[in-house]
Amino acid sequence: MIGTTARTARRWLMREWPANAAGRRNMLLLMQLRWIAAGGQVATILIVHFAMGIALPLIPMLVAPVVATLVNLASMAVLRRRTDIAHAELFVALLFDVFCLTVQLYLSGGATNPFVSLYLLQVVLGAILLDRRSAWGIVAISAACAALLSKAYHPLILPPKLAGRLFDLHIAGTWVCFTMIATLLVLFIARINRNLRAREAYLADLRQQAAEEEHIVRMGLLASGAAHELGTPLASLAVILNDWQHMPHIAADADLSAEVKEMQAEVGRCKAIVTGILLSSGEARGEAPEVTSVHHFIDSIAEAWRAIHPGTPLQCQFGPHDYPRIVADPVIRQAVTNLLDNAVEAGANHVDLIVGCDNVMLNIAVRDDGHGFSDTMLAEFGKPYRSTKGNQGRGLGLFLVVNVVRKLGGDVSASNAPDGGALILLRLPLATLAYEERN
């Protein structure tokens, strides 16, 4: 069951935060660049035609920005239903922009138009966003279009007042084109790099998660093996203590009888811990699943914990919700118990166990009045070998809790309570726990 829920959680994680989400954000940036290009083209066409008096084929030249606008609107509708964009789709988007630029240049002087340098913008974007083969494809197509425009184009007809100033107009246009390319590169390349860095950070988190899962598997195998090895001597001790309890000279001595009973209780506790380890590792799981209510499940955890820590008050608080019946998972029981133990070991004098739920998640929070977390601990929460308890702990308790909950499809967060102390929240999907969802 744990393996199934782990795969479900992994699929959910990949669906919510796919590694190719950077591609979607980069497509959105290309669409923003297309909006700017369409607006700039319309403004430039109108200024050149009406203000400067240079006759342009208005209708054909205005078709390109209109088509670009329609493509952007259609792309927005598609992206609402998509979480990732492949390199091939980015290549097609850049190719479309190259062809739109080619059409505009063909209608306005071809290679003599200083804005022919805008091809470089598409080439730079392709080099950053695409794989090597696709990037070289953009280079080849852009170069072919530029070469074609040196032979075939619609020449510009200058009015008499500008006929002798062609070189000055070309220099001015080149400056405007350079400024535009430099500005757009700074604005968009910085944002694209930020998207790519976010993706690399996400992949690094996945690699770290895989390493942690391998670590937890090794620890689980070690714990399971140790539990098996301890089972036999504990059973032998239980038999011996039971025999001692019935010996006449021990039964007649009140002190010896009390000590034997105390030893039996401790051996019973050890056997319960060993059983819990075996259950948590998946052995004997499902033989006798306990279907219970959330109230009873939490109360049983609290009652068992109070018996071991009678000097620390523990209060259970339940939100006014309709809680579903759940299959009590020993793994969750152990995770909550670990959090309660950590609270006491971190100096808490009072602990609250707060429970609530919504339509999707069961929320279990452990709040204490201890020292709380430092900023460093909050930043590294859930990582192994991070602890504030010195030699008492090595941070493995919280590490195990985080990984167990994550394998069940949930998440764990930590913070400092406003009135002091620590607050740790476990969010567990009802789809994993609720009995009704499993039938």
TIMI-319099 format. One record per residue: z negated, y, x of N, C-alpha, C in turn. Coordinates in pm, whole numbers, plus 50000, padded with zeros to 5 digits. Example, Ala and Ser with C-alpha at 12.3 -4.5 7.8 and 13.67 -1.06 7.14 Angstrom:
2
492204943151319492204955051230492204967051320;492924977551285492864989451367492135000351290;
***
This chain:
439
500004987950082500005000050000500005012750085;499195012250198499165023850286500525026350346;501255015550387502585017350444503525023950347;503445019950218504315025850117504015040450097;502715043850086502365057850066502685066250188;502595060350307502965067850427504435071150427;505265061250389506705064150382506995074450275;506305073650162506495083650056506125097550105;505005098450175504575111450227505575116850328;506125107650412507085112350512508365117450447;508805110350342510005114950271509735128350203;508525129850146508185142550082508165153850185;507585151050303507545161150409508935165250452;509835155450471511175158750514511955166050406;511615163350278512315170350171511855184850163;510555187250186510045200750173510365209350295;510305203350413510545210950536511535203450623;512815202750583513765195250661514065202050792;514415193850892514725199451023515945208651017;516875206150921518065214350909517865226550823;516595229750786516335241750708516795254150783;516805253650917517325264950995518785267350963;519555256550937520955258150898521095265850768;520215263250674520265270550547519965285350569;518955288150650518625302250678519755309050754;520415301750845521535307650917522725310250825;522935301350727523985303850629523675316450547;522405318450514522015330550442522305343050527;522085341950659522395353250746523895355850750;524705345350755526155347250752526595353850621;525935349950512526265356250384525885371050384;524745374350443524365388450454525375396150539;525815389950649526835396350733528125398250654;528465388650568529675389850486529535401250385;528325402950329528125414450239528365427550313;527805428450434527995440650515529465442650547;530135431650584531565432750618532385437150499;532095431550380532855435350261532645449950227;531375454350232531105468550204531725477650307;531635473750436532225481950541533735482650530;534375471650493535835471650479536275480950366;535585479950253535955488550140535785503250178;534645506550243534405520450282535455525150383;535765516750481536755520550583538135522350523;538525513450434539855514350371539975527450293;538945530650217538995542950136539005555350223;538195555350330538155567050418539495568950489;540055557950543541325559050616542465563050523;542465557450404543585560150313543505574150252;542335577950204542245590550130541795602250217;540825600250307540335611350388541245614250506;541745603850573542575605850691544065606350656;544435602350535545825603250492546725592650550;546165581650602546965570650656547255560950543;548515559050511548875550550398548585535950429;547815529850342547475515750356547875508450228;548195495450238548445487350117547105484450046;546695493749960545345493249905545045480149832;545915476449740545625464649657545485452049742;546445448849830546265436749913545025437450002;544715449350057543575450250148542235449250073;542215453249946540975452249870540745438149815;541805429849821541645416149772540675408349862;540785410349994539955402750087538455404850063;537945417450053536505419050025536105413749888;537025414449791536705408849659536545393649667;537475387149740537375372649758536085369049833;535755377049937534525374450013533305375749923;533325385549833532215387249738532085375149646;533215370249595533175358549507532675346249581;533105344649706532645333249787531145334149810;530635346249835529195347949854528415344349728;528925348649613528235345549488528225330449463;529345323949489529385309449473528455302549573;528395307649696527515301749797526065303249759;525695314549700524325316449655523935306149550;524855303349457524575293349354524385279549415;525175276449518525065263349583523765262349662;523405273049735522215272549820520925271249740;520935275549615519735274049534519375259349514;520375250549522520145236249501520115228449631;520215235449744520295228649874519105232449960;518655223050041517585225750137518065225150280;519305220650301519815219950438521325222750437;521795227650550523215230650568523655224350699;524755217050694525255210250813526075219650899;526315215651025527135223751116528555225251063;529075214950999530435215750946530565226750842;529535228550762529585239150659529495252950722;528685254450826528645267150898529995270050964;530635259551015531955261151077532965266150974;532955260450854533885264750749533615279250710;532315282950702531965296750666532475306650770;532295303450899532805312351003534335312651003;534965301350976536415300750970536945309650857;536255309450744536655318250634536585332850675;535515336650746535385350550791536485354250890;536865344850977537965347451072539265349950997;539575342050896540805343750819540795356750740;539625360450684539525373350612539805384950708;539235384350827539475394850926540945395050966;541565383450980542975382751018543855389350912;543565386750785544345392850677544225408050682;543025413050700542825427650703543545433950822;543455427350937544125432751055545645432151041;546155421550979547595420350957548115431950873;547315436050775547735446750684547485460650741;546855461550858546485474850911546765476151060;547925471551105548335474251243548235462551336;547705451251293547645439451379546835441651505;547365437151618546645438151744546485452451791;547275462051735547105476151773545875482251708;545315475351608544115480351542542915477851635;542125488051668541005486051760539945476351707;539935473951576538935464851519539285450251543;540355447651620540675433851656539555427551739;538725435951802537605430751882536535424151796;536605425951665535615419551578535695404351583;536795398951634536865384451654535735379751747;535345388351841534295384351935532975381651863;532725388851754531505386551678531475372351621;532605367951567532685354451513532545343951624;533115346851740533015337551852531565336151899;530855347451912529465346951956528605339351855;528805342151725528045335051622528335319951627;529605316551648529945302351658529295295651777;529235302751891528625297052010527135294351990;526475302451906525045300751884524755290551776;525525290951668525195282951551525795268951552;526915267051619527665254451605527515245551727;527905233051710527965224051825529145228051913;529235222152031530215226552130531645225352079;531975214252016533355212351969533725222651863;532835225051768533125234851662533215248951719;532345252151816532385265451877533725267851946;534195257752021535505259252085536615259951981;536425253651868537395254851759537515269051710;536355275951695536385290051654537075298551760;536825295551887537475303051996538985301251987;539435288851972540875286151970541545292751849;540925291751733541535297451613541535312651620;540455318651669540405333251682541455338151781;541595331051894542595335051993544005333651937;544255322951860545575321051799545875332051698;544885335951619545095346651521545365359951590;544595362751697544815375151771546215375351833;546655364051887547995363351944549065365251837;548855359251721549805360651612549915375151567;548765382151567548765396151523549475405451621;549695400851744550445409151839551945408751812;552385398851732553805397551701554115400651555;553225397151467553505398951324552375406951261;552715418751208551715426951141552415437951063;551655444050974552145455350896551805467950973;552805475351027552485486951112551875498351031;551015505851100550415517751038551385529451049;551495536850941552345548850939551405560850936;551375568351051550465579651060551085592050996;550265600350933550775613050880551145622450995;551965632650968552425641551075551285647951155;550165651151090549075657951161548375648751262;548555635451249547915626151342548915619251432;550195622551420551235615351494551045616451646;550555627551696550405629351840549015625651890;548185620251803546805617251844546505602151835;547505593951855547325579551840546325574151942;546425579052067545505574052169544065577952138;543865590552095542515595052061541945586951944;542785583951846542325575851732541955561751779;542745556251871542455542751920541125542451996;540875552652079539615553352153538445554652057;538595563351955537505565051858537255552051781;538335545351741538175532551670537525521951757;537895521751887537295512051978535795514551992;535405527151998533975530452009533225526151884;533825529051767533175525051642533045509851636;534085502651677534055488051675532995482751771;532935488651892531915484351989530515486451935;530275498151879528945501151825528585491551711;529565488651628529315479651515528975465551565;529755460451662529505447051714528135446351781;527815456451863526525456451933525375456551834;525465465051731524385465951632524215452851556;525315447351509525225434851432524715423251518;525145422951646524655412251732523145413151752;522645425151777521205426751796520435422851670;520935427351554520235424551428520265409751393;521445403851399521595390351348521275379651451;521615381951577521335371751678519825370051694;519075381151687517615380151696517065371751582;517605373751460517125365951346517565351351355;518775349051404519235335251420518375327951523;518085334751633517235328551735515845325451679;515345334351593514055331751531514105319351444;515215317651370515375305551289515425293051375;516185293851484516305282351572514975279051639;514205289351676512875286751734511955280451631;512075284851505511255278751399511595264051383;512895260751392513285246751381512755238651498;512835244351619512325237151735510815235051722;510105245151670508675243551650508385232651547;509215232151442509035221851340509265207851398;510315206451479510595193551542509475189851640;508935199951709507815197051799506605192151720;506375197951602505275193351517505505178951472;506765175651439507065161851400506805152151515;507205156251636506955147551751505455145951775;504705156951758503265156151773502655147151667;503165148251544502675139751436502945125051466;504145122151518504475108251553503535102951661;503215111551760502295107251866500905104851809;500475113551718499165111751657499115099151573;500205096251501500225084151420500185071651508;500875072151622500795060851714499375059251766;498735070751793497345070351842496425064351736;496615068451611495745063551505495985048751479;497225044151495497505029851478496785021751585;496825026751709496135019651816494625019251791;494095030551746492655030951717492325021551602;493215020751501492975011951388492994997351430;493924993851519493974980051568492714976651647;492264986351729491044984051806489844982351714;489734991151613488614990451519488654977451439;489864973551396489994961151320489594949051404;490034948751529489654937751618488154937251641;487564949151664486114949651685485364945051561;485874948751443485234944651318485254929551302;486394923551336486474908951329485474902451425;485394907951546484494902151645483034903751604;482684914851539481304917451500480894909451376;481884904951299481564898151174480724885751195;481074877551294480354864951316478914867151361;478634875351464477224877451502476404883951393;476984892851314476234898951205475874888751100;476804879651070476494869050974475384860051026;475424857151157474364848951216473014855951209;473004868951239471764876651231471214876651089;472104877950989471664878050852470994864750814;471564853650860470984840450831469614838950900;469544843151027468284841951101467194850351036;467524862851000466524871450937466074865950803;466994859850731466604853850603465634842150625;465874834350733464954823550765463594828950807;463604839450887462344845450931461534850350813;462254856150715461544861850600460714851250526;461164838750531460474828150457459484820350544;459354823950671458354817250755456954821450712;456014811850702454684814950648453944825750728;453954824950860453174834550937453764848650930;455094849650908455704863050891455464868150750;455604859250650455364863350512453924867650492;453004861950570451594865450556451254878550624;452104882850718451854895450791452684906450727;452014916150664452714926750591453604935050684;453114938050804453894946250898455144938750944;454984925950982456144918351025457144916550910;456644914250790457534912550675458314925350648;457634936950662458324949750641459394952050747;459084948250871460064950150978461284941050959;461044928950914462164919850888463044925350777;462444930650671463214936450561464024948550610;463414956550698464134968150752465314963450837;465104952950915466194947450996467304941850908;466914935250797467914930050704468734941450643;468064952550611468784963950555469784969650655;469364970550783470264976050884471434966550910;471164953550910472264943950927473214944750808;472654946150688473504947850570474364960250577;473774971050630474554983450648475674981350748;475374974150858476414971450958477544963050898;477174953050817478184944750753479044953050658;478414962750587479184971350497480154980150574;479724985050691480614993250775481784984950824;481494972650869482564963850916483544960850804;483024958150684483894955650569484754967850538;484154979550548484914991850523486034993650624;485764990250751486814991350853487964981950821;487634969650783488684960050750489474964350628;488774969750529489484974750410490394986350446;489894995450531490675007250569491905003550649;491824992450723492984988250802493974980250720;493684978250591494624971450503494294956950478;493294951350544492934937450524492014936250403;492274926450320491524924050196491784934850094;492744944150123493064954750027493784948749908;493414952649789494094948349669493554935449612;492574929049680492034916749625491214919549499;490434930249502489634933949386489624949049374;490744955249341490804969749333489864975049226;489174985849261488194991649169488825003549098;488985002348968489485013348887488275020648828;488155033148857486965040548818487325054848786;486335062448744486545076748716486285084748843;486815096848845486585105648960485105108748974;484415111448862482985114348867482205102748930;482475090748884481745079148937482065076849084;483325078549122483725076549261483005086349353;483005099049318482355109249401480845107449400;480285104549284478825102549276478375090649361;479185080049364478815068449445478845071849594;479835080049636479875084549776478625092749808;478295102049718477135110649740475835102749743;475695092949652474475084949647474295076849775;475355070649822475265062949945474945071850064;475515083850066475265092950178473835098350174;473325101450055471945106450044470935096050093;471255083250070470335072650114470195072450266;471255076250336471235076250482470705089450536;470915100450463470465113850507469535119750401;468345114050385467445119050279466945133250303;467005137950427466485151250456467475162450435;468725159550401469755169950382470195170050236;469925180850163470345181550023471865181350010;472355173449916473795172849886473975174749737;474735184849701474965188049560476435185749526;476705178749417478065176249370478405185949257;479565192149266480025201449163481415197249118;481595196048986482875191948929483445203148844;484715206448867485365216448785485615211248644;485785220248547485965216148407487395211348381;487745199848437489105194748423489085181048356;490225176748309490385163148260490845154448375;489905147148432490205139048550490775125548507;491845121148572492395107848540491545096848602;491685084948551491075073448616491885070248741;491165066448846491815064348975491475050549029;492295046049125491995034049201491195038549323;489925034849328489045039449436489505033549569;489915042049658490445037949788489335039149893;488965028049960487915028950064488255038850174;489535040950198489935050550301489465064650263;489625068450138489195081750094487675082650099;487015071750058485545071550064485075074150207;485705067350303485315069050442485645083150492;486775088750447487145102250490486135112550442;485745111650315484755121150261483415119250331;483025106750355481765104150425481795109950566;482935108850635483055114850769482845129850766;483415136350664483245150950653481785154650628;481115146950544479695149650519478875147450645;479175136750719478465134150845478705145350945;479945149950954480265160751048479505173451015;479355176150885478635188250844477195187950896;476515176450883475135175250930475095176151081;476025169451149476035169651295476345183451350;477005191951268477325205551312476215215451277;475065210551229473925219351207473695223651065;474325217250967474165221450828472805216750774;472175225150694470935221650625471155218650478;472335222150428472675219650287474185217750278;474605207950198476025204950185476385204450038;477545210150005478095209549868479375201349869;479505192749770480715184749751481355189649621;482485196749634483105203549520484415196549486;484585193349357485745185549314486465193049203;487785192949208488625198949104489985192349107;490825195549012492165189849012493105198748932;494405196648953495435202948872496385192048827;497575195648789498515185648740499075176648850;498915180948974499535173749085498515168149183;497465175749212496565172449321495125170749274;494405161549340492955160749330492395167849452;491545177749430491005185949538489535182349560;489185178949683487815175749721487445184749838;486435193149819486025202649923484605199549967;484365200450098483035199050156482655212450217;481595218550163481145231650212479715230250263;479445236250378478095235350435477645249150479;476375249950519475795262650565475555262350715;476395254950786476225253750930476825265451005;477255262751129477735273451217479185277351189;479915269151115481315272251088482205268851206;483465272751194484455269851297484765282451378;485005280651505485535291651586487025293151560;487585304351603489025306551584489825295851657;489345291651774490055281351850490045268051776;488895264551718488795252051644489685252251520;489745263651451490615264551334492075263051374;492455268851488493845267851532494195253551572;493215245851620493475232151667492835221851574;492615225751449491945216851354492735203951335;492015192751340492645179751316493245173251438;493235180251553493745174151676492645166051742;492995154951806491955146551868491295153451986;490045149752009489265154452123489005169452119;488965175051999488525188951979487245188251898;486115192551955484835191351886483925202751927;483035206551835482015216751865480645210251885;480615196851887479325189951891478965184852031;479675189652133479365185452268479575170652286;478565163952342478675149552367478485141152242;478035147352132477805139652011479115134851950;480135142551960481415138851899482565143351984;483675137251964484875140852042486015145051951;485705149251830486735154051739487535143151672;487165130451692487965119651634487745118351484;486555122351437486285121251293487255129451211;487395142151246488335150851172489765146551194;490075141851315491415136851343491765125151251;490815115951234491055104551146491205108951002;490365118350959490445123350821491815129550794;492275138150885493555144950867494695134850859;494695124950945495785115250947495745105950826;494545101950784494435093450666494955100550543;494525113050524494955120650406496455123350413;496965126250531498395128850546499215116350513;498725104550552499425092250521499455089650370;498475094750297498435093150153499285103750081;499925112550158500775122850098500065135850072;498815137250118498055149450096497965158050219;497045167450218496855176150334495395180350340;494985184850457493615189150481493665203050543;492825212150494492745225550551491295228950577;491075237550675489715241450713489635256650719;488475261850685488245276250692486745278450700;486365290850723484965294750720484655300950585;483575296450522483205301650391482805316450404;483055324450299482725338850306481245341550336;480365332750286478935334850307478395326750424;479275322150512478865314650630479065299750610;479155292550720479375278150713480835274650710;481105261750705482475256850708482885251750571;484185252250545484755247250420485995239050455;485975226250420487115217350444487615212250310;488915213750286489515210150158490495198650177;490285187950101491215176650097492015177749968;493355177349981494245177449864494995164249861;494715156349757495295142949746496185142149624;497415137049637498325136449522497845126349418;497815130649294497395121649186498375110049171;499625112149209500595101149201500195089449288;499415092149395498955081449482497675074949431;496825082849362495505078049323495385073749178;496065080849089495825078948946496245064948903;495375058448826495655044848780496835044648685;496935054848599498035055348502499395056148571;499435062648688500705064248759501165051448826;500275041748837500615029548909501035018348814;501085020948689501435010648593502585015148507;
***
